[in-house]
Amino acid sequence: MSSHLTILGIETSCDETAAAVVAREVDGRGTILGEVVLSQLDEHSAYGGVVPEIAARAHVEALDTLIGQALARAGKTLDDVDAIAATSGPGLIGGLIVGLMTGKAIARAKGKPLYAVNHLEGHALTARLTDGLPFPYLMLLVSGGHTQLVLVRGVGDYERWGTTIDDALGEAFDKTAKLLGLPYPGGPAVEKAAETGNPDRFSFPRPLVGEKRLDFSFSGLKTAVRQAAQSIEPVTDQDIADICASFQKAVARTLKDRIGRGLERFRQEFPTAADPALVVAGGVAANKVLRSTLQELCDRNRFRFVAPPLSLCTDNAAMIAWAGLERMAVGLSPDDLTVAPRSRWPLDEDAAAKLGSGKRGAKA
């Protein structure tokens, strides 16, 4: 085997078009050689959310150029890379088709192996690229489409400990923002408004707090926000700030309870783990209050808290390339060029279908 492997990664699962070239040394160290991410925020902001048809069209228009830019930044050509990795799910099917078909075409034309990567696996393994984290560890994935607590045992070996039974946390932020007339995306808008708000003005529910199971629920919290806003209409800017701050506090307290129980379970199942760790990933991981809450929780429980750089918490192609490299490193076979995209694709295939789990048949 050569001193390192290099992969071209492609990510088109939602509203970011991304390409990256990543290398992995034989000792497991990874390096991002070149990456490009094109956001479609402006195209979707007027609609208050992602429009699948617009997203797919934008991927088609931009992807070839972005791949060329990523390769140029890496100082590589398609002949230089050892394999192609493309997101194959979960996500918006139109976007997935664009990225996966492009990956297939390159693999076929250049005679390279193709790795069809689970987007969630990309998130799960990013901490090994950034921090060299050893297995096992816990991952909290909090995004617009997912809220899950997952045990990461190894490459391709995941056990879902908890998931949302209704709304994902990112969705709750977006809907709260829309209800209050704040711009899309909702997470940053709610966080900014909360900076000048009183977090104790409204006593919002903390769903499932105290329960043994490690699932999440945010639908009731969202409903409480709507009722609070309606009860004081017309709302002022200060009312909005107070609601956002109170909402954010309720979310933080909920995560503190849910994740705290997860850390206890990890200690019980892995009592000899020398450096237990909690990894946070997904766009909601950018929220400073939530990060601070999780950091304090980990400090108190003597867990390492790993939050990759924001650019690698949100959708990106470097994590897809890295997941492909990890699969190569453990000897997993590449995918056949007949592999199909999957709009639903759970990390834990054995987990019972629930909303938020990624299982086909669960509500979207």
N, C-alpha and C positions, 0 to 999 in steps of 0.2 A: 504494500500500500504506500502511496506517496505521502509526503509529510503532512499534507492537508487535502481536504475535499472542498470543492466550491460549488455552490448551487445558485441558480437564478430562481427567485421567488416571485410569485404573482398573487395579488390579493384584489378581489373585486366583489366581495360578498355583500356590500351594502352601498354606501355613498362615498367611499374613498377608492380611488384608483391608485394602485401602488405596485412598485417593482423594486427588488433589492437583490444584491449579490452578496452572499455571506460565505465565509470560509470557516472550517472547523479543523483544528489541529488534532493530531492523534492523541494528545493528552486531554482532549475535551474542551480546550479553550476556543471560543468563537470570536470572530471579528466581522463587523459589518464593513464591507469594502465600498459599497455604494448603494444608496437608496433614494427613492423619490416617492413622495405621496402627494397626490392631487386631490384636494377637497372639493366636493360639490356643494358646499354649504350655500353658496349664493343661489344656485339653481333651485334649491328646495325650500329656502327660508320663507318664500312668499306663500308656500302651501302649509306651513306649520309642521312639516314632517317630510319624510323621504317618499318621493313618487317613484315607484319601481321602473316605469317605462322611461322616465327621464334619466334615472340612474344607469340603466342598461345602455342607453344611447350614448351617454357621456363616457362610459367605459370603452365602448367601441371606438369613439373618436380619439381617445387619449392614450390607450394602452400601448400601442406600438411605439409611440414617441417616448413614453416613460420607460419602457424596457431599454430603448437605445440610450437614454440618459443615465439610467442606473449602471449599465455596462460601461459607459464612457467614464463615469465617476470612479468605477472600480478598476479602470484600465484593462478591461477584459473584452473579449468577443464571445459570441455564442459558442465558438469552437473551444474556448478555454474552460467553460464550466463543465462539471462532471455530471450534472443532472438538472432537471427542471422540477420545481415544486409549485403547485397551484392550488389555491383554495377550492375545495370541491363541495363544501357545505359546512355548517348550515348557513342560510342566508337567503337573499332574494334570488329566485331562480334565474331571472334574466341576466343579472350580473354574474352569477356563478357560471352560466353557460359561456359568457364572453371570456372570462379568465381561463376556465378549464380548456375550452377549445383552442385558445391561443397557446396554452402550455402544450397541448397535444400536438399542435401543428409544428411547434419548434422541436419537440422531442422526436417527432417523425422525420422532419427534414434533416435534423442534425445527428440522428441516431443516438439520442441521449435517453436515459431512463427517466420516467415520469413518476412523481409522487403526488397523489391526490390527497391533499392535507385537510384534516378537520380544523376549521378555524378556531375552535375552542381548544384544540390541542396546541395550536400555536400560542395561545395565551398561557396555557398550562406550563409550557416549557420555556417561556421567555426568561424566567429567573435563572435558568441554567446558562443562558447566553450572557446575561448581564452580571450575574453574581456567582456563577459556578456552583449553584446550590445542589447539594447531594439529595438523593431520594432517601426516604419519603418526606413529603411536606404537604401542608394544606394550602389550597388556593381558594380565595374568595373572588369570584368573577361577578362584577357588578357593571352592567351596561344597559343600553336601551332595550335589548332583547333577552337578557339573561341575568338572573341572580341565583348563583349556585355556590355551595360550599363543597369542594371536591378534594378527596384524598388522592394525591399524585404518588403512586407507588413506583412507577417507572414508565419508560416510553411505551405507549399503548396500553398502560395498566392504570385505570382510573376507577374510583368508587365515589359515586355521588352521595354525599351525606345529607345534603339539604338543597331544596330548590324553592322558588316561589310557587305558591298555590294559586296566585292570581296575576297581578301586575309585576313586571320586573321593576327594579328600583329606578333605573333610568327612565322608564316609561312614566313612573309616578312623578318624577321631577318634571318631565316634559308636560304632563297633563296639568300639574299644579301651575306651571308657568303660563300655559295657555289659558287656564281658568282666570288667572290674575291679569291677563293682558300683557304678559312679558314675552319677549322675543324667543324664537327658536334658534339654537337648541336650548332646552329649558334648564339643564343642569347649571351651566355657568350663570344664567340669568337669575335663577333662584339664589345661588350662592352669593352673587353680588348684592342683590336686594337685602339678603339676610344680614349683611355686614352692618347695616344701620338699624336693625330691628331688635325688638325685645323678645328673646327666646322664651320668656316666662309668661307672656301675655295670654297665650292660648294653650290650653292643656289638651293636646292631641293624643289619641290612643297610640299604644305601642303594641302592635299586633303580635300575638303568639309569645310574648314575653312571659317567661316562667314555665313554658311547656318543655318537656323533655326532647321531643323531636326537634330537628335542626332546620325545619323549613322556614320560609319567610312569607309574609303577607303584607301587601301595601295598598290593597283596594280600599279597605276601611279607613285608612289614614287619608287617602285621597278624597274620599267622601266627606270626612270630617273637615277638611280644608274648604271644600265647596260650601258646606253648611255654615262654617264660620264667616266666610266672605259674604254669603247671602244675608246673614243676620245683621250685618253692619253696613249694608249698601246705603249710599254709594261709598266705595272704599277710597281712602286717600293713599297717597304714596307711603305714608307712615304705616297705615293699616297693612298694606302689601308687604312692607319690610318686616313688620311684626309677625305676619302669617308665615312668611318664608323662614324667618329665624326659628319660630316655634315648630314648623314642619321639619326643618333640618335637625333640631334638637331631638324630636321624636324619632327620626330615622337613626340618629347616632346612638340613642339609648337602646333602640331595637337591635341594631347591629352588635352593640356591646353585649347584650344578653345572648343573642343567637351564636355569635362567634366565640364568646366566652365558654359556652357549653361545648362548642366544637373543639376548643383547645383542651378542655378537660378530657374529652373522649380520646383525643390524640395521645395525651399523656398515658391514659389507661391502656391503649392498644400498642403503644410503642414506648414502654417505660425506659428502655435503654438508649433511646435516641439522644445522641450527644449534643446536637444542635438543632432542636425542633424549630420549625419556621412556618410562618404564615405569609403567603404571597397574595397580594391584591392586584387585580388586573381589570381592564375594562375602563370605559370613559368616565364612569362615576368615580373611579379611583383618584381623579384629579381634585375632588372636593377636599379642601384643606381641613374642614371640621371633621369629616369622616376619617381622613388619614390620621389626624391627631388622636381621635378616639381609638382607632385600631393600634396606633403606636403605643399609647398608654396601656391598653389592654395587654399587648404583647410584653411590654416591659414588666408589668405586674406579674405575669404568668411565666416570665423568663423564656419567652419565645423570641426568636429573631423575626423582625418585621421587614419584609422585602417588598418595596414598591418600585418597580422598574421606572425609568424615565417616562414621562407622560407620552412622549412620541411612540413608545413601545407598549403603552397600556391601551391606547386606542388602536383602531384597525391599521395595520401596516404589513408590508411584505417581508420585512426582515424576520418576523416571527414565523412566517410561513416557510421561508427558506431554512430557518434554523430547525423547525420541526422535521423537514425533509432530511436534513443532515443528521439529526438524532436517529431517525429511522434507518438511514444508511449505516450509521455507526454500530447499531445493534444487529445488523444483518437482515432487516426486514426487506422483503422483496418489493421491487417497484410495482406500480399499478399497470394493468393492461390498458391499452389506448381505447378500449371500449368502456372504461369506467364512466359512470354517469354522475352528474351533480345531484346533491341531495339538499332540499330546502330544510329538512329536519334531519339532524345527525347527532344523537347524544354521545357524549364521551363515554358514559357508562351504559353500554348496550343492554345490561341486565337490569337496570333500574326500572321501577314501575313508572308507567307513563303518567306524568303530571304536567300541568301548565308550567312552562319554563324549563322543562327537562330536555327539550330538543327532540322528543319522541314524536314521530308522525302519528297524528290522531289527537294530540293534545291541542288545545285551543292556541291560536296565534295571538 
